[in-house]
Amino acid sequence: MGLSNNDVLKKLRYAMNIKDGKMKDIFELGGGNTSLNEVTAYLSKEDDMSFRECTDQNLVYFLDGLITLKRGKKDTTHKTGRVLMPKD
């Protein structure tokens, strides 16, 4: 049995000592629109009345936001990788 998305959020929150308000900001950095109540619901216990499952998309928003927070915005002006040349 693997970790649920909620478990991943909880583990990252405690490992990185992130407060609820900062988690909301991280969701927004990743492109999500999550309220503070939703963040609290994601972090509550499963048997709690306010518990809400974190969807895969919301976890993606959080992880993308965390990367943006730690590394900065992605530079899209510089292209890297292979350049294909047209055949003569």
Secondary structure, DSSP 4 states (H G I P E B T S, - for coil): ----HHHHHHHHHHHHT--HHHHHHHHHHTT----HHHHHHHHS-TTSTT--PPPHHHHHHHHHHHHHHHH-S---SS--S--PPPP-
